[in-house]
Amino acid sequence: MQPRPVANESRDWRPAAPVPLDQLTIGQVARRTGMRAKTIRYYEDIGLLPRPPRGTNGYRRYNAAEVNRIILLQGIRCLGVPLSAARPLLIGVADTRCAEVQEDLLRLVHQRLQALDHEIAELHRLRAEVEGYQRALDACPPDATEQTFGACTDICCIALPSPDGGGSVET
C-alpha cells in the first residue's frame, strides 16, 4: 500500500528560512520553550519578564536572551521557588555573565532546599500529632448516652487536644 499524497502538497516545497533569534514571535517562543503564550504574557504583565519590543506589525519580538530567560524561569518554577524569590535573578540576567547567573541560581536552590527541609520537618511533626490524635480516638470509649453532638458537655474523646490541656465545655 502506497501512502496517499497530501492535498496541496507542492513538489517545490522548501523548509522555511530559519527565524533570526532576535525576531521570534510569542508563538515561536512558546513552541521553543513549551511555555504557553498566555503564561509568557502574564509574566510580562506582572513584571517578571521585561516587555519585548514590538515589530512594525505590532507583534512582540523576542531575542535569544529572552528565550533563555524564559527557560530559566521554567526551571526555577519547576523547583517550586516562589515568583518573588525568582524576580531578582530574572530582572538583570540578560547582561549578567553565565557564571554569575549560575552562582545566583545555586544560592536560590540552596534556599529552596532549606525551605523544603523545614516543610518536611513540619509535616513530620504534624503527622505525629495526627497519629497521636488517631490513637486517642481509638482508645476513647464511645459515649453510651443518646445525646446529640450539640448537647454534649464532654467532647474530650473527639476534641483535638488544646495546648492548655482542655477539651470539654464547662457548664
C-alpha positions in Angstrom: 0.0 0.0 0.0 1.5 3.3 -1.0 1.0 6.5 1.0 -1.6 8.9 -0.3 -0.4 12.2 -1.5 -1.3 15.1 0.8 -3.6 17.7 -0.8 -1.9 20.9 -1.8 1.5 19.4 -1.4 4.0 21.1 -3.6 6.9 19.4 -5.2 8.9 22.6 -4.8 8.5 22.7 -1.0 11.5 24.0 0.8 11.9 24.5 4.5 11.2 28.0 5.7 14.2 30.1 6.4 15.2 30.0 10.0 13.8 32.8 12.0 16.6 35.1 13.4 16.8 34.7 17.1 16.1 38.4 17.6 12.8 38.3 15.7 10.9 35.5 17.4 7.1 36.0 17.9 5.5 34.9 21.1 4.1 31.8 19.4 7.5 30.8 18.2 8.9 31.4 21.7 6.1 29.3 23.2 6.9 26.4 20.8 10.6 26.6 21.6 10.2 26.8 25.4 7.0 24.8 25.9 5.5 27.7 27.9 2.1 28.9 26.7 1.9 32.4 25.2 -0.7 33.3 27.7 1.7 32.5 30.5 4.5 34.5 28.9 2.2 37.5 28.6 1.2 37.0 32.3 4.8 37.1 33.4 5.3 40.2 31.4 2.2 41.8 32.9 3.5 41.2 36.5 7.0 42.5 35.6 8.8 39.1 36.0 9.8 39.3 32.3 10.5 42.5 30.5 8.1 43.6 27.8 9.8 42.9 24.5 9.9 45.5 21.7 7.3 45.2 19.0 7.8 44.9 15.3 6.2 47.2 12.7 3.2 44.8 12.7 2.7 45.3 16.4 3.8 41.7 17.3 6.1 41.2 20.2 9.7 40.4 19.1 11.8 38.2 21.3 15.5 37.6 21.2 17.7 34.7 22.3 18.3 36.4 25.7 14.5 36.5 26.4 14.2 32.8 25.3 17.0 31.9 27.8 15.3 33.9 30.5 12.0 32.1 29.9 13.8 28.7 30.1 15.5 29.8 33.3 12.1 30.9 34.7 10.7 27.5 33.8 13.4 25.7 35.7 13.0 27.9 38.7 9.2 27.3 38.8 9.7 23.5 38.5 11.7 23.7 41.7 8.7 25.4 43.4 10.6 28.6 44.0 8.1 31.5 44.7 8.0 34.1 42.0 9.1 36.8 44.5 12.3 34.9 45.0 12.9 34.3 41.3 12.3 38.0 40.4 15.8 39.3 41.4 17.5 36.6 39.5 15.5 37.2 36.3 15.5 41.0 36.2 19.1 41.7 35.3 20.0 38.3 33.9 20.4 39.3 30.3 23.6 41.3 30.9 25.0 39.1 33.6 27.8 36.6 33.0 26.6 32.9 32.9 28.9 32.1 35.8 27.2 34.7 38.0 23.7 33.5 37.0 24.8 30.0 37.9 26.0 31.2 41.4 22.8 33.1 42.0 20.8 30.1 40.9 22.8 27.9 43.2 22.0 30.2 46.1 18.4 30.1 45.2 18.4 26.3 45.0 20.2 26.1 48.4 17.5 28.3 49.9 14.8 26.2 48.4 16.3 23.0 49.8 16.4 24.7 53.3 12.8 25.6 52.9 11.9 22.1 51.8 13.7 20.6 54.8 11.8 22.9 57.1 8.5 22.0 55.4 9.3 18.3 55.7 10.2 18.6 59.4 6.8 20.5 60.0 5.0 17.7 58.1 6.6 15.0 60.2 5.6 16.9 63.4 2.0 17.3 62.0 1.9 13.6 61.1 3.0 12.7 64.6 0.2 14.9 66.1 -2.4 13.4 63.8 -1.2 9.9 64.6 -1.5 10.7 68.3 -5.0 12.0 67.8 -5.9 8.8 65.9 -4.6 6.7 68.8 -6.6 8.9 71.3 -9.8 8.5 69.3 -9.3 4.7 69.0 -8.7 4.4 72.8 -11.6 6.6 73.9 -14.8 4.6 74.7 -17.9 5.9 72.9 -20.4 7.8 74.9 -23.2 5.4 75.9 -25.9 8.1 76.1 -28.2 9.1 73.3 -27.2 12.8 73.4 -26.8 14.6 70.2 -23.5 16.2 69.4 -24.8 19.7 70.1 -25.9 18.7 73.6 -22.6 17.1 74.5 -20.8 18.7 77.5 -17.8 16.3 77.4 -16.3 16.1 74.0 -12.8 15.1 75.2 -12.8 12.0 73.0 -13.3 13.9 69.8 -11.9 17.3 70.5 -8.3 18.0 69.4 -6.2 18.4 72.5 -5.6 22.1 73.1 -2.2 23.5 74.3 -3.7 24.2 77.7 -4.9 20.6 78.1 -8.6 21.5 77.9 -11.1 19.7 75.7 -14.5 19.8 77.3 -17.1 22.6 77.6 -17.7 23.8 81.2 -21.4 24.1 82.1 
